[in-house]
Amino acid sequence: MTIVRREELESALAELSASVRDPREGILGPRSVAWQLGGDLGVFLGGGRAALLQLAHPMVAYAVEQHSATRNDVVGRFQRTFRNVFAMVFGELDDALFAARRVHQIHTRIHGTIPIDVGAWRAGTPYHANDADALRWVHATLIDTTLVARELLDGELPRARKDAYVVEMNRFARLFGIPHALLPRSWADHAAYMEDMVPKLAVAPVAREMAAFLIGRGSAVQPPLGRVVEALTASLLPGRLAETFGLRGARITVRASLAALAPVYRRLPARVVAIPARSAAARRIAGLPPSRLSAWSERQLFGLSRQVTGT
């Protein structure tokens, strides 16, 4: 286990800061492929997929289960997570650095051991939220899921565009102190890592329980939106994992529905489908005040988690 220490994080942040052209634009900026591919609400189609890929790693599952209040405060957890992520991706440089240090400090308190055998992970295996390999896996699930969601809506992306996205998002990875040696240099590198990792994943009992909660099966009656998220997630996950999590959903039907939705979605105005944090960042850079539409959209976005889980 290689733990990212505070001094290693600070070294990564200093290197990242030195490469930023305009601190107001943050670590990526409006001209980046990362903002273009990951800056609209369509990427949330893959939210369930990313969450369950992460939970399928026992170190992540037990870190969440033993140290998180997700079940008691699902909306608050959603808000805190994405406010940190949005600050890192769309915030000014100082916002991104502040969020990085805050998340790292929180992670220093999240450690323990896996209590039972789960796949290749033996009982007693230690975990730590600042473990470089665990951080790498979580980062990779976000990259992979964004590309999957984007291609559902836009069709297959050119290899060069996927290369650019993967490499740009290494800047985001450095906010967690993930070492250069663990980061992909191309989309092919990323794809090879995913192909190697997915067969190794093992779904712990606590991961199945948390997955059921996240799709609304923890309540007496699963909310309609929870059933939609479950079917969508089942269609996007690798088949073995969807079965192991016990997800229900007709993969072919969901895929056909998404294919019909995509042309309609692409015709929507950019200001309507933009992630609120991206809209706010664009207005900030242009010297404009935040818009009421962005504030309203953010409230609706953060409220969705309650509608999915039924809590």
C-alpha positions as CSV (number, residue, x, y, z in Angstrom):
1,M,0.0,0.0,0.0
2,T,1.4,3.4,-1.0
3,I,-0.2,6.3,0.9
4,V,-0.2,9.8,-0.5
5,R,1.3,11.9,2.2
6,R,0.6,15.6,2.7
7,E,4.1,16.5,1.4
8,E,3.5,14.5,-1.7
9,L,0.2,16.2,-2.2
10,E,1.8,19.6,-1.8
11,S,4.4,18.8,-4.3
12,A,1.7,17.7,-6.8
13,L,-0.2,20.9,-6.2
14,A,2.9,23.1,-6.6
15,E,3.6,21.4,-9.9
16,L,0.0,21.8,-11.1
17,S,-0.1,25.5,-10.0
18,A,3.0,26.3,-12.0
19,S,1.4,25.0,-15.1
20,V,-1.8,27.0,-14.9
21,R,-2.0,29.8,-17.4
22,D,-4.8,31.8,-15.9
23,P,-5.7,31.1,-12.2
24,R,-9.3,32.4,-12.8
25,E,-9.9,29.5,-15.2
26,G,-8.6,26.9,-12.7
27,I,-6.8,23.7,-13.7
28,L,-8.6,23.1,-17.0
29,G,-10.6,26.0,-18.3
30,P,-13.3,26.6,-20.9
31,R,-11.1,25.6,-23.9
32,S,-10.4,22.2,-22.4
33,V,-11.8,19.0,-23.8
34,A,-12.6,18.1,-20.2
35,W,-15.1,21.0,-19.9
36,Q,-16.6,20.1,-23.2
37,L,-17.1,16.4,-22.6
38,G,-17.9,16.6,-18.9
39,G,-19.6,19.9,-18.6
40,D,-23.3,19.1,-19.2
41,L,-25.9,17.2,-17.3
42,G,-25.8,14.2,-19.6
43,V,-22.8,12.8,-17.8
44,F,-25.1,12.1,-14.8
45,L,-26.6,9.3,-16.8
46,G,-23.6,7.3,-15.7
47,G,-23.8,8.4,-12.0
48,G,-25.0,5.0,-10.8
49,R,-22.4,3.2,-13.0
50,A,-19.5,5.1,-11.5
51,A,-20.7,4.7,-7.9
52,L,-21.2,0.9,-8.3
53,L,-17.8,0.4,-10.1
54,Q,-16.2,2.1,-7.1
55,L,-18.2,0.0,-4.6
56,A,-17.2,-3.1,-6.4
57,H,-13.6,-2.5,-5.1
58,P,-13.7,-3.9,-1.5
59,M,-11.3,-1.2,-0.2
60,V,-13.6,1.5,-1.4
61,A,-16.8,-0.3,-0.2
62,Y,-15.5,-0.8,3.4
63,A,-14.1,2.7,3.6
64,V,-17.6,4.1,2.7
65,E,-19.4,1.6,4.9
66,Q,-17.3,2.1,8.0
67,H,-16.7,5.9,7.7
68,S,-19.6,7.5,5.8
69,A,-23.0,8.8,6.9
70,T,-24.4,8.3,3.4
71,R,-27.5,6.4,4.5
72,N,-28.4,9.0,7.1
73,D,-27.7,12.1,5.0
74,V,-27.8,11.1,1.3
75,V,-28.5,14.6,0.0
76,G,-25.8,16.2,2.2
77,R,-23.2,13.6,1.1
78,F,-24.1,14.2,-2.6
79,Q,-23.8,17.9,-2.1
80,R,-20.5,17.8,-0.3
81,T,-18.9,15.3,-2.8
82,F,-19.9,17.3,-5.9
83,R,-19.2,20.7,-4.5
84,N,-15.6,19.5,-3.9
85,V,-15.4,17.9,-7.4
86,F,-17.0,21.0,-9.1
87,A,-14.6,23.3,-7.2
88,M,-11.7,21.2,-8.5
89,V,-12.9,21.0,-12.1
90,F,-14.6,24.4,-12.6
91,G,-13.4,26.6,-9.8
92,E,-10.5,29.1,-9.8
93,L,-7.1,27.7,-9.0
94,D,-7.3,28.7,-5.3
95,D,-10.8,26.9,-5.1
96,A,-9.3,23.8,-6.6
97,L,-6.3,23.8,-4.2
98,F,-8.5,24.4,-1.2
99,A,-10.8,21.5,-2.1
100,A,-7.9,19.2,-2.7
101,R,-6.3,19.9,0.7
102,R,-9.7,19.6,2.4
103,V,-10.5,16.2,0.8
104,H,-7.0,14.9,1.5
105,Q,-7.3,15.9,5.2
106,I,-10.7,14.1,5.4
107,H,-9.1,11.0,3.8
108,T,-6.4,10.9,6.4
109,R,-9.1,9.8,8.9
110,I,-10.5,7.1,6.7
111,H,-8.6,3.8,7.2
112,G,-9.2,0.4,8.6
113,T,-9.3,-3.3,7.5
114,I,-11.5,-5.4,5.4
115,P,-13.3,-7.7,7.9
116,I,-14.0,-10.7,5.6
117,D,-12.6,-12.4,2.5
118,V,-13.9,-10.7,-0.6
119,G,-12.5,-12.1,-3.9
120,A,-8.7,-11.7,-3.8
121,W,-8.8,-9.4,-0.8
122,R,-8.3,-11.4,2.4
123,A,-9.8,-10.6,5.8
124,G,-7.6,-8.1,7.6
125,T,-6.4,-6.4,4.4
126,P,-5.8,-2.8,5.3
127,Y,-7.4,0.1,3.4
128,H,-6.7,3.8,3.4
129,A,-8.7,6.5,1.6
130,N,-5.4,8.2,0.5
131,D,-4.0,4.9,-0.9
132,A,-2.6,5.7,-4.4
133,D,-4.0,2.6,-6.0
134,A,-7.5,3.1,-4.6
135,L,-7.5,6.8,-5.6
136,R,-6.4,5.7,-9.1
137,W,-9.4,3.3,-9.3
138,V,-11.9,5.9,-8.3
139,H,-10.4,8.4,-10.7
140,A,-10.5,5.9,-13.5
141,T,-14.2,5.1,-12.9
142,L,-15.1,8.8,-13.3
143,I,-13.1,9.1,-16.6
144,D,-14.5,5.9,-18.0
145,T,-18.1,6.7,-17.1
146,T,-17.9,10.2,-18.5
147,L,-16.8,8.7,-21.8
148,V,-19.5,6.0,-21.8
149,A,-22.2,8.6,-21.1
150,R,-20.8,11.0,-23.7
151,E,-20.8,8.3,-26.4
152,L,-24.4,7.3,-25.5
153,L,-25.4,10.8,-26.3
154,D,-23.0,11.8,-29.1
155,G,-22.0,8.6,-30.7
156,E,-18.4,7.2,-30.8
157,L,-15.8,9.8,-30.1
158,P,-12.6,10.2,-32.2
159,R,-9.6,8.5,-30.6
160,A,-7.8,11.8,-30.5
161,R,-10.6,13.4,-28.5
162,K,-10.6,10.6,-26.0
163,D,-6.8,10.8,-25.7
164,A,-7.0,14.5,-25.0
165,Y,-9.7,14.0,-22.4
166,V,-7.8,11.3,-20.5
167,V,-4.6,13.3,-20.5
168,E,-6.2,16.5,-19.4
169,M,-8.0,14.8,-16.5
170,N,-4.6,13.7,-15.2
171,R,-4.5,17.3,-13.9
172,F,-7.6,16.5,-11.8
173,A,-5.9,13.3,-10.6
174,R,-2.9,15.3,-9.4
175,L,-5.3,17.2,-7.0
176,F,-5.4,13.9,-5.1
177,G,-1.7,13.4,-5.3
178,I,-1.9,10.4,-7.5
179,P,1.6,9.7,-8.8
180,H,2.5,10.3,-12.4
181,A,3.6,6.7,-12.7
182,L,0.0,5.5,-12.2
183,L,-1.6,7.9,-14.7
184,P,-2.5,7.0,-18.3
185,R,-0.7,8.7,-21.2
186,S,-3.5,7.9,-23.6
187,W,-7.1,6.5,-23.9
188,A,-5.5,3.1,-24.8
189,D,-3.6,3.1,-21.5
190,H,-6.8,3.9,-19.6
191,A,-8.8,1.2,-21.5
192,A,-6.1,-1.4,-20.8
193,Y,-6.1,-0.5,-17.0
194,M,-9.9,-0.9,-16.9
195,E,-9.8,-4.2,-18.8
196,D,-7.3,-5.5,-16.3
197,M,-9.1,-4.2,-13.2
198,V,-12.8,-5.1,-13.9
199,P,-12.3,-8.9,-13.8
200,K,-10.5,-8.5,-10.4
201,L,-13.4,-6.6,-8.7
202,A,-15.4,-8.4,-6.1
203,V,-18.7,-7.2,-4.7
204,A,-18.8,-7.4,-0.9
205,P,-22.1,-7.9,1.0
206,V,-21.9,-4.3,2.2
207,A,-21.5,-3.1,-1.3
208,R,-24.7,-4.9,-2.4
209,E,-26.5,-3.4,0.5
210,M,-25.3,0.1,-0.3
211,A,-26.2,-0.4,-4.0
212,A,-29.7,-1.4,-3.0
213,F,-30.0,1.7,-0.9
214,L,-28.7,4.0,-3.7
215,I,-31.3,2.8,-6.2
216,G,-34.1,3.1,-3.7
217,R,-34.6,-0.5,-2.8
218,G,-33.9,0.4,0.9
219,S,-37.4,1.9,1.2
220,A,-40.7,0.1,1.5
221,V,-41.6,0.9,-2.1
222,Q,-38.8,1.7,-4.7
223,P,-39.4,5.2,-6.1
224,P,-40.1,5.4,-9.8
225,L,-36.9,7.3,-10.4
226,G,-35.0,4.7,-8.4
227,R,-36.3,2.0,-10.9
228,V,-35.1,4.2,-13.8
229,V,-31.7,4.6,-12.3
230,E,-31.5,0.9,-11.5
231,A,-32.3,-0.1,-15.1
232,L,-30.0,2.5,-16.6
233,T,-27.1,1.4,-14.3
234,A,-27.7,-2.3,-15.1
235,S,-27.5,-1.5,-18.8
236,L,-24.2,0.4,-18.4
237,L,-22.3,-1.8,-16.0
238,P,-20.3,-4.8,-17.2
239,G,-22.8,-7.7,-17.2
240,R,-21.1,-9.7,-14.5
241,L,-21.1,-6.8,-12.1
242,A,-24.8,-5.9,-12.8
243,E,-25.7,-9.5,-12.0
244,T,-23.6,-9.6,-8.8
245,F,-25.2,-6.4,-7.6
246,G,-28.6,-8.0,-8.3
247,L,-29.7,-5.2,-10.6
248,R,-32.9,-5.4,-12.6
249,G,-33.4,-3.9,-16.0
250,A,-33.8,-4.8,-19.6
251,R,-30.4,-3.8,-21.2
252,I,-31.7,-3.8,-24.8
253,T,-34.8,-1.8,-23.9
254,V,-32.8,0.8,-22.0
255,R,-30.2,1.1,-24.8
256,A,-33.0,1.6,-27.3
257,S,-34.6,4.3,-25.2
258,L,-31.3,6.1,-24.8
259,A,-30.7,6.0,-28.6
260,A,-34.1,7.6,-29.1
261,L,-33.4,10.3,-26.4
262,A,-29.9,11.2,-27.7
263,P,-31.0,13.3,-30.8
264,V,-33.5,15.2,-28.7
265,Y,-31.0,15.9,-26.0
266,R,-28.4,17.2,-28.5
267,R,-30.9,19.8,-29.7
268,L,-31.4,21.3,-26.3
269,P,-29.7,24.7,-25.7
270,A,-26.3,24.6,-24.1
271,R,-27.4,26.9,-21.3
272,V,-30.2,24.5,-20.4
273,V,-28.1,21.3,-20.2
274,A,-24.9,22.8,-18.7
275,I,-23.8,21.7,-15.3
276,P,-24.6,24.7,-13.0
277,A,-21.0,24.8,-11.8
278,R,-19.7,25.1,-15.4
279,S,-22.2,27.9,-16.2
280,A,-21.2,29.7,-13.1
281,A,-17.5,29.4,-14.0
282,A,-18.1,30.7,-17.6
283,R,-19.9,33.7,-16.2
284,R,-17.2,34.3,-13.6
285,I,-14.5,34.3,-16.2
286,A,-16.5,36.7,-18.3
287,G,-17.0,39.0,-15.4
288,L,-20.7,38.3,-15.0
289,P,-22.7,37.6,-11.8
290,P,-24.1,34.1,-11.2
291,S,-27.4,33.4,-13.1
292,R,-30.7,32.5,-11.4
293,L,-31.1,29.6,-13.8
294,S,-27.8,28.0,-12.6
295,A,-28.8,28.4,-8.9
296,W,-32.2,26.8,-9.6
297,S,-30.6,24.0,-11.6
298,E,-28.2,23.2,-8.8
299,R,-31.0,22.9,-6.3
300,Q,-32.8,20.5,-8.6
301,L,-29.6,18.5,-9.2
302,F,-28.9,18.1,-5.5
303,G,-32.5,17.2,-4.8
304,L,-32.5,14.3,-7.2
305,S,-30.7,11.9,-4.8
306,R,-33.6,12.0,-2.4
307,Q,-36.0,11.2,-5.3
308,V,-33.9,8.2,-6.3
309,T,-33.4,6.7,-2.9
310,G,-36.7,7.6,-1.4
311,T,-35.1,9.0,1.7
